[in-house]
Amino acid sequence: MATISFDNVTKRYGAKTAVDRASFEIRDNEFFCFFGPPLSGKSTILKLILGLETPDEGEIRIDGRLINHVSPAERNVAMVFQNLALFPHMTAGENVRFPLVERKVAPEKIAGRVAAVAEKLHITHLLHKLPAHLSGGERQRVAIARALVRDPVAYLMDDPISALDARLREETRVELKRIQQELGHTLVYVTHDQEEAMSVADRMAILENGVIRQIDAPLSIYDKPASSYVAGLLGSPAMNMLEIESANGPAAASGALRLDPARVPNGAVGIGIRPEDLKVGAGESGQVRVFEVEPLGGHTVVTLDSGAVKMRALMRGQPAIRPDSLVSLACDPARMHFFDRAGRALSHSEFR
């Protein structure tokens, strides 16, 4: 159980700045997620917490204790690496119990802990096998079990379920969330999968090129992104990003939507609309061409071509809309996101 804090931490590799003046605090017993594209600094932050890397600037603390130069063993945090790092000559069960054997835990306690965590992760029947005889998903669950069997101050996980198939990945992330709540430990999780990040995290940090762009609860970030970068990173399909045009008349969003200029914040040059907030209507007033229709069962993704830009709408069920037909578009101004020239979100609380 621990709080983890960074105060203006920077880590460089030669001319490359992997983490740039990062400041945040991960709360005790929090499921905290770092999310961003590859090479955004996520894994480097985990290595700094674990002690595999030392910051060039700034301070790292666990429970208020400065740990910049404390060895990994003394930090007492458990890590699940992306490459798993299982011992190939040991069975799955021996890999899981290894951290406890190293700490000279009593054999009867080791057996109990291994059995409990193996049952939670559905690997009891695999404990007698060597890693070479396990599938990629099974090896990943063994690596997670090896971290969970310990009693550290915090768990660190670097994309731990990426090798699992879609259904098992969904089941495992639910299990990880439940286990974290039961154990009452801080869990720091890195992923490039937005669905994972949003479904498990109490709070999440969005990274871009080593810089933290926003920290908040997942749904708060989704509903109120701090920038066009953050807005475009979350959501599937991605947010529609349009340019605002106005020439001595009503404003328009890339020729697709008519806007009331009085409801466009000063300085706004761009507008973002979530696909689920874009309303598509068929009829004689249609001016936008339907480019593609993707029926996905419970909902349908409709791609629209305004001539200036393509947009995507997420519609319930299977609407009677066909490619090459003309439709009208609308969006509640309260659901629009406005951005200035630098990509910063502009306040539109007056519309909500």
C-alpha positions as CSV (number, residue, x, y, z in Angstrom):
1,M,0.0,0.0,0.0
2,A,1.6,3.2,-1.1
3,T,1.5,6.6,-2.7
4,I,3.9,7.3,-5.6
5,S,4.8,10.8,-6.6
6,F,6.9,12.5,-9.3
7,D,8.0,16.1,-9.0
8,N,9.3,17.5,-12.3
9,V,11.0,14.3,-13.3
10,T,13.0,14.2,-16.5
11,K,14.7,11.2,-18.1
12,R,16.9,11.5,-21.2
13,Y,18.6,9.0,-23.4
14,G,21.2,11.0,-25.2
15,A,19.4,13.7,-27.2
16,K,16.1,12.0,-26.7
17,T,13.9,13.1,-23.8
18,A,11.8,10.1,-22.8
19,V,10.1,11.7,-19.8
20,D,9.8,15.5,-19.7
21,R,9.2,17.3,-16.4
22,A,6.5,14.8,-15.2
23,S,4.6,15.7,-12.0
24,F,1.8,13.5,-10.6
25,E,0.7,11.6,-7.5
26,I,-0.7,8.1,-7.6
27,R,-2.9,7.6,-4.6
28,D,-2.8,4.7,-2.1
29,N,-4.9,1.7,-3.3
30,E,-5.5,3.4,-6.7
31,F,-5.6,1.6,-10.1
32,F,-3.7,4.2,-12.1
33,C,-3.1,3.8,-15.8
34,F,-0.6,5.5,-18.2
35,F,-1.9,5.6,-21.7
36,G,-0.4,6.8,-24.9
37,P,1.0,5.7,-28.3
38,P,4.3,3.8,-28.5
39,L,7.4,5.8,-27.4
40,S,5.3,8.3,-25.4
41,G,7.2,7.5,-22.2
42,K,4.9,5.0,-20.5
43,S,7.4,2.2,-19.9
44,T,10.2,4.6,-18.9
45,I,8.0,5.9,-16.1
46,L,7.5,2.4,-14.8
47,K,11.3,1.8,-14.9
48,L,11.9,5.0,-13.0
49,I,9.4,3.8,-10.3
50,L,10.9,0.4,-10.2
51,G,14.5,1.7,-10.0
52,L,15.8,0.3,-13.3
53,E,16.4,3.9,-14.4
54,T,17.5,7.0,-12.5
55,P,16.0,10.4,-13.2
56,D,18.2,13.1,-14.7
57,E,16.2,15.7,-12.9
58,G,13.4,15.8,-10.3
59,E,12.4,13.7,-7.4
60,I,10.5,10.3,-7.1
61,R,8.9,9.4,-3.8
62,I,7.1,6.3,-2.4
63,D,5.0,7.1,0.7
64,G,6.9,10.4,1.0
65,R,10.3,8.7,1.0
66,L,12.8,10.0,-1.6
67,I,13.9,6.9,-3.7
68,N,15.9,8.4,-6.6
69,H,19.0,6.4,-5.6
70,V,17.3,3.5,-3.7
71,S,17.9,0.0,-5.2
72,P,15.0,-1.8,-6.8
73,A,15.1,-4.5,-4.1
74,E,14.7,-1.9,-1.3
75,R,11.6,-0.3,-3.0
76,N,9.5,-3.5,-2.6
77,V,7.4,-3.1,-5.8
78,A,6.4,-6.0,-8.0
79,M,6.7,-5.7,-11.7
80,V,5.1,-7.6,-14.7
81,F,7.2,-6.9,-17.7
82,Q,5.9,-6.9,-21.3
83,N,8.4,-9.6,-22.2
84,L,7.3,-11.7,-19.2
85,A,10.9,-12.8,-18.2
86,L,9.9,-16.2,-17.0
87,F,12.7,-18.6,-16.0
88,P,12.6,-21.3,-18.8
89,H,14.1,-24.1,-16.6
90,M,11.4,-23.7,-13.9
91,T,7.8,-24.9,-14.0
92,A,5.0,-22.4,-14.0
93,G,4.5,-23.1,-10.3
94,E,8.2,-22.6,-9.5
95,N,8.1,-19.3,-11.4
96,V,5.1,-18.1,-9.4
97,R,6.6,-19.1,-6.0
98,F,10.1,-17.8,-6.8
99,P,9.7,-14.3,-5.2
100,L,8.5,-15.9,-2.0
101,V,11.3,-18.4,-1.9
102,E,13.8,-15.6,-2.4
103,R,12.4,-13.8,0.6
104,K,12.5,-17.0,2.7
105,V,8.7,-17.1,3.3
106,A,7.6,-20.3,5.2
107,P,6.8,-23.2,2.8
108,E,3.2,-23.6,4.1
109,K,2.5,-19.9,3.4
110,I,4.1,-20.1,0.0
111,A,1.8,-23.1,-0.9
112,G,-1.3,-21.2,0.2
113,R,-0.5,-18.0,-1.7
114,V,0.4,-19.8,-4.9
115,A,-2.8,-21.8,-4.8
116,A,-4.9,-18.7,-4.2
117,V,-3.4,-16.6,-7.0
118,A,-3.4,-19.6,-9.4
119,E,-7.1,-20.1,-8.8
120,K,-7.8,-16.4,-9.4
121,L,-6.0,-16.4,-12.7
122,H,-7.2,-19.9,-13.8
123,I,-3.8,-21.4,-14.1
124,T,-3.9,-24.2,-11.4
125,H,-3.9,-26.9,-14.1
126,L,-0.7,-25.3,-15.6
127,L,1.6,-25.1,-12.6
128,H,3.4,-28.4,-13.4
129,K,4.3,-27.2,-17.0
130,L,7.5,-25.5,-18.2
131,P,7.0,-22.1,-20.0
132,A,8.0,-23.6,-23.3
133,H,4.9,-25.8,-23.1
134,L,2.5,-22.9,-22.4
135,S,0.8,-20.6,-24.9
136,G,1.6,-16.9,-25.0
137,G,-1.5,-16.1,-23.0
138,E,-0.8,-18.8,-20.4
139,R,2.7,-17.5,-19.9
140,Q,1.3,-14.0,-19.5
141,R,-1.0,-15.2,-16.7
142,V,1.9,-17.0,-15.0
143,A,3.9,-13.7,-15.0
144,I,1.0,-11.8,-13.5
145,A,0.6,-14.5,-10.9
146,R,4.3,-14.2,-10.0
147,A,3.7,-10.5,-9.2
148,L,0.4,-10.9,-7.4
149,V,1.8,-13.7,-5.1
150,R,4.0,-11.1,-3.3
151,D,3.0,-8.6,-0.8
152,P,4.7,-5.4,-2.2
153,V,3.8,-1.8,-1.6
154,A,2.6,-1.5,-5.2
155,Y,2.3,-3.5,-8.4
156,L,3.6,-2.3,-11.7
157,M,2.4,-3.8,-15.0
158,D,3.7,-3.0,-18.4
159,D,1.1,-4.0,-21.0
160,P,0.6,-7.3,-19.2
161,I,-2.3,-8.9,-21.2
162,S,-1.4,-7.8,-24.8
163,A,-0.7,-11.4,-25.8
164,L,-4.1,-12.7,-24.9
165,D,-6.9,-13.1,-27.4
166,A,-9.7,-10.6,-27.2
167,R,-12.1,-12.6,-25.1
168,L,-9.5,-13.7,-22.6
169,R,-8.1,-10.1,-22.5
170,E,-11.5,-8.8,-21.5
171,E,-11.9,-11.5,-18.8
172,T,-8.4,-10.9,-17.4
173,R,-8.7,-7.1,-17.1
174,V,-11.9,-7.6,-15.2
175,E,-10.1,-10.0,-12.9
176,L,-7.2,-7.7,-12.4
177,K,-9.5,-4.9,-11.4
178,R,-11.3,-7.2,-8.9
179,I,-8.0,-8.6,-7.5
180,Q,-6.6,-5.1,-7.0
181,Q,-9.7,-4.0,-5.1
182,E,-9.5,-7.2,-2.9
183,L,-5.8,-6.8,-2.2
184,G,-6.1,-3.1,-1.4
185,H,-2.8,-2.3,-3.1
186,T,-1.7,0.4,-5.5
187,L,-1.5,-0.8,-9.1
188,V,0.3,1.2,-11.8
189,Y,-0.7,-0.1,-15.3
190,V,0.7,0.8,-18.7
191,T,-1.2,0.1,-21.9
192,H,-1.6,1.4,-25.5
193,D,-5.2,-0.1,-25.6
194,Q,-7.7,2.7,-24.8
195,E,-10.5,0.2,-24.0
196,E,-8.3,-1.4,-21.3
197,A,-7.3,2.0,-19.9
198,M,-10.8,3.3,-19.7
199,S,-12.3,0.1,-18.3
200,V,-9.9,-0.6,-15.4
201,A,-8.4,2.8,-14.3
202,D,-9.6,4.9,-11.4
203,R,-7.5,7.6,-13.0
204,M,-5.3,7.8,-16.0
205,A,-2.5,9.9,-17.4
206,I,-2.4,10.7,-21.1
207,L,1.2,11.0,-22.5
208,E,2.6,12.5,-25.7
209,N,6.3,12.4,-26.4
210,G,7.2,12.1,-22.7
211,V,4.8,14.9,-21.6
212,I,1.7,14.3,-19.5
213,R,-1.1,16.1,-21.2
214,Q,-4.0,15.3,-18.8
215,I,-4.7,13.3,-15.6
216,D,-8.2,12.5,-14.5
217,A,-10.9,9.8,-14.3
218,P,-11.3,8.1,-17.7
219,L,-14.8,9.3,-18.3
220,S,-13.9,12.9,-17.2
221,I,-11.1,12.9,-19.8
222,Y,-13.4,11.4,-22.4
223,D,-16.1,14.1,-21.8
224,K,-13.8,17.0,-21.2
225,P,-10.5,16.5,-23.1
226,A,-7.9,19.2,-22.4
227,S,-6.7,19.3,-26.0
228,S,-7.4,18.1,-29.5
229,Y,-4.5,15.6,-29.0
230,V,-6.2,14.0,-26.0
231,A,-9.7,14.2,-27.7
232,G,-8.4,12.4,-30.7
233,L,-6.7,9.7,-28.7
234,L,-9.8,8.4,-26.9
235,G,-12.8,7.0,-28.6
236,S,-13.6,4.3,-31.1
237,P,-14.4,5.5,-33.8
238,A,-12.2,8.5,-33.1
239,M,-13.6,12.0,-32.6
240,N,-14.4,13.9,-35.8
241,M,-12.1,16.9,-36.0
242,L,-13.4,19.8,-38.2
243,E,-12.2,23.2,-39.1
244,I,-14.4,26.2,-38.4
245,E,-15.0,28.4,-41.4
246,S,-16.7,31.8,-41.4
247,A,-16.7,34.5,-44.1
248,N,-19.1,37.3,-43.4
249,G,-21.8,34.9,-42.5
250,P,-22.8,31.9,-40.4
251,A,-20.0,29.7,-39.3
252,A,-19.6,26.3,-40.7
253,A,-17.6,23.2,-39.7
254,S,-15.7,22.0,-42.7
255,G,-18.8,22.6,-44.8
256,A,-20.7,19.8,-43.1
257,L,-22.5,21.6,-40.2
258,R,-23.9,25.1,-39.9
259,L,-23.0,26.8,-36.6
260,D,-24.5,29.7,-34.7
261,P,-21.5,32.1,-34.5
262,A,-22.9,33.3,-31.1
263,R,-22.3,29.8,-29.7
264,V,-18.7,29.5,-30.9
265,P,-16.2,30.5,-28.3
266,N,-13.7,33.3,-29.1
267,G,-10.5,32.0,-30.6
268,A,-12.0,28.7,-31.7
269,V,-10.6,27.4,-35.0
270,G,-11.4,23.7,-34.6
271,I,-14.3,21.7,-33.5
272,G,-14.5,18.0,-32.3
273,I,-17.6,15.9,-32.4
274,R,-17.8,12.3,-31.0
275,P,-19.3,9.9,-33.6
276,E,-22.1,9.0,-31.1
277,D,-23.1,12.7,-30.9
278,L,-23.4,13.2,-34.6
279,K,-27.1,12.9,-35.7
280,V,-27.7,11.6,-39.2
281,G,-31.1,12.2,-40.9
282,A,-32.3,11.0,-44.2
283,G,-34.6,13.3,-46.3
284,E,-34.8,15.9,-48.9
285,S,-32.7,18.4,-47.0
286,G,-29.7,16.0,-47.2
287,Q,-26.5,17.6,-48.4
288,V,-23.8,15.1,-47.2
289,R,-23.1,11.9,-49.1
290,V,-22.9,8.6,-47.3
291,F,-19.5,7.1,-48.2
292,E,-19.7,3.8,-46.3
293,V,-21.9,1.8,-44.0
294,E,-20.5,-0.7,-41.5
295,P,-23.2,-2.7,-39.7
296,L,-21.7,-4.2,-36.4
297,G,-24.8,-5.7,-34.9
298,G,-25.9,-3.5,-32.0
299,H,-24.7,-0.4,-33.8
300,T,-23.6,0.8,-37.2
301,V,-20.7,3.0,-38.2
302,V,-21.6,5.4,-41.0
303,T,-18.8,7.2,-42.9
304,L,-19.9,10.6,-44.4
305,D,-18.2,12.7,-47.1
306,S,-18.9,16.4,-47.0
307,G,-16.5,17.1,-49.9
308,A,-14.1,18.8,-47.5
309,V,-13.7,16.1,-44.9
310,K,-14.8,12.6,-44.1
311,M,-16.7,12.0,-40.8
312,R,-17.9,9.0,-38.9
313,A,-21.2,8.6,-37.0
314,L,-22.1,5.9,-34.6
315,M,-25.7,4.9,-34.9
316,R,-27.8,2.4,-32.9
317,G,-29.0,-0.8,-34.5
318,Q,-29.2,-1.1,-38.3
319,P,-30.5,2.2,-39.8
320,A,-32.0,2.3,-43.3
321,I,-29.1,4.2,-44.8
322,R,-27.3,3.2,-47.9
323,P,-24.0,4.3,-49.5
324,D,-24.2,7.2,-51.9
325,S,-27.4,8.5,-50.4
326,L,-27.7,12.1,-49.2
327,V,-28.3,12.8,-45.5
328,S,-28.4,15.8,-43.2
329,L,-26.2,16.2,-40.1
330,A,-26.8,17.9,-36.8
331,C,-25.2,18.0,-33.4
332,D,-26.3,19.5,-30.0
333,P,-23.9,22.4,-29.4
334,A,-23.6,21.2,-25.8
335,R,-21.8,18.1,-27.1
336,M,-19.3,19.9,-29.3
337,H,-15.7,20.4,-28.3
338,F,-13.9,23.6,-29.4
339,F,-10.2,24.1,-29.8
340,D,-7.9,27.1,-30.4
341,R,-5.0,27.2,-32.9
342,A,-2.6,25.6,-30.4
343,G,-5.1,22.7,-29.9
344,R,-6.1,23.7,-26.4
345,A,-9.7,23.0,-25.4
346,L,-11.8,26.1,-25.0
347,S,-14.5,26.3,-22.3
348,H,-18.0,25.7,-23.4
349,S,-19.6,25.2,-20.0
350,E,-22.0,27.9,-20.9
351,F,-23.5,25.5,-23.4
352,R,-24.0,22.6,-21.0
